[in-house]
Structure formats: C-alpha cells, structure tokens
Amino acid sequence: MNLFSSKTVVISVITGVSVLFLFFGIFFLTKVSSASPSTAEPTIKESLSIGDIPMKNGIREISFRFSNTTEVPIRITSLSTTCMCTKAKLVIDGKESFLAGMPGGHGGIGPINPRMVLQPGQTANVLALYDPNAHGPNATGPITRSVIVETDSLKIPKLEFTFSGVVVK
C-alpha cells in the first residue's frame, strides 16, 4: 500500500493552498479595514502675530473668534494648549469654561472638556493667556504657542489657534 496515494497528495495540496488563501485574505482585509479614509475635513487653523511681548507687562491675553457655520449644534469636547506657559478658556454668550492647559498637566492645569455647545450661527471666543515669565527671567526670543479646540463635528473636528511673538525683557 502506497503511503502517498495521489488522492492524499491532492487533498493535502488543496488544504495547504486553502490555508494560504485564508491567511493572506485575513491579512489583506485587516490592512484594508485599518486604513479607512477619514470623513473629517482638515483642521481649521488661524494664526496671529502679536509682536513684542515685554516680560515686565506680565500675562498677555490673546483673543480668537470662530463661528459654527454648520446647520447643527457642535459640542466642544476638548480644550488644551501646547505649552505650560499658556492657559486658555472658551467663552460662548458670556459663559466661560474653566482654564485649560497643556496635556500632561505642566503648570497644574491640563486639557479640559468644557461641555459647551455652539449652536448653528453662534460665535465663540477663545482666550489664550500667555505668561512670558513662565520659563524664567532669561527666556527671551521668538515663541509660537497654540490653543487646540476639539469638537464632535465631522465638518469642524479640530480648530487650532496659534499666536507668535518675541519675548523681550
């Protein structure tokens, strides 16, 4: 009796090929599904140059405005800054959020979820509070800082408000 009958070899080859197809099929489907296209539009960015920032004048307030241009309410889900020297708050119709700071909590304040809603057509203010003395008395020169606002909107998922200037003594 032949241990390798042609029937056994054919079944073994078919099984082996099927396992390979199954493996590569799962691998391919995993790669395709993890690379799903984003439905969100790019981050909305606004920049402002504020010129010289004298250390002797203390904290500088920088204001940005944005509006809900969609037809549905937008929930603000996160407010944060990019450095411990900058704090931020959101103001909608006179209602202010708590102060937000940099992720990681440097300076004792981290990002917050202000739980605020911006109605269609409504405008909000983002107030950045920059402390030119936060990095010490010799920390002069050019700076760039940002405030990040994240929302539950597919149309406006993230807003980044950036200011730059030159810290002087």
ChimeraX attribute file (.defattr): number of C-alpha atoms within 10 A of each C-alpha:
attribute: neighborCount
match mode: 1-to-1
recipient: residues
	/A:1	4
	/A:2	5
	/A:3	7
	/A:4	9
	/A:5	9
	/A:6	10
	/A:7	8
	/A:8	11
	/A:9	12
	/A:10	12
	/A:11	11
	/A:12	12
	/A:13	11
	/A:14	12
	/A:15	12
	/A:16	12
	/A:17	12
	/A:18	12
	/A:19	12
	/A:20	12
	/A:21	12
	/A:22	12
	/A:23	11
	/A:24	12
	/A:25	12
	/A:26	12
	/A:27	11
	/A:28	11
	/A:29	11
	/A:30	11
	/A:31	11
	/A:32	11
	/A:33	9
	/A:34	8
	/A:35	9
	/A:36	8
	/A:37	8
	/A:38	8
	/A:39	8
	/A:40	12
	/A:41	12
	/A:42	13
	/A:43	15
	/A:44	14
	/A:45	12
	/A:46	14
	/A:47	14
	/A:48	14
	/A:49	11
	/A:50	12
	/A:51	12
	/A:52	14
	/A:53	23
	/A:54	16
	/A:55	20
	/A:56	10
	/A:57	11
	/A:58	13
	/A:59	18
	/A:60	15
	/A:61	13
	/A:62	16
	/A:63	15
	/A:64	17
	/A:65	13
	/A:66	16
	/A:67	13
	/A:68	19
	/A:69	16
	/A:70	14
	/A:71	9
	/A:72	12
	/A:73	16
	/A:74	23
	/A:75	18
	/A:76	21
	/A:77	18
	/A:78	18
	/A:79	30
	/A:80	25
	/A:81	26
	/A:82	17
	/A:83	20
	/A:84	22
	/A:85	19
	/A:86	26
	/A:87	27
	/A:88	27
	/A:89	22
	/A:90	24
	/A:91	16
	/A:92	16
	/A:93	10
	/A:94	9
	/A:95	9
	/A:96	15
	/A:97	18
	/A:98	16
	/A:99	20
	/A:100	27
	/A:101	29
	/A:102	25
	/A:103	16
	/A:104	12
	/A:105	13
	/A:106	12
	/A:107	14
	/A:108	10
	/A:109	19
	/A:110	18
	/A:111	22
	/A:112	21
	/A:113	17
	/A:114	18
	/A:115	12
	/A:116	18
	/A:117	17
	/A:118	20
	/A:119	18
	/A:120	14
	/A:121	13
	/A:122	16
	/A:123	15
	/A:124	19
	/A:125	17
	/A:126	22
	/A:127	20
	/A:128	27
	/A:129	19
	/A:130	21
	/A:131	19
	/A:132	25
	/A:133	19
	/A:134	16
	/A:135	11
	/A:136	9
	/A:137	11
	/A:138	11
	/A:139	15
	/A:140	17
	/A:141	12
	/A:142	13
	/A:143	13
	/A:144	14
	/A:145	18
	/A:146	23
	/A:147	26
	/A:148	22
	/A:149	25
	/A:150	19
	/A:151	21
	/A:152	15
	/A:153	18
	/A:154	13
	/A:155	17
	/A:156	19
	/A:157	19
	/A:158	22
	/A:159	19
	/A:160	16
	/A:161	23
	/A:162	20
	/A:163	20
	/A:164	17
	/A:165	16
	/A:166	17
	/A:167	19
	/A:168	16
	/A:169	16
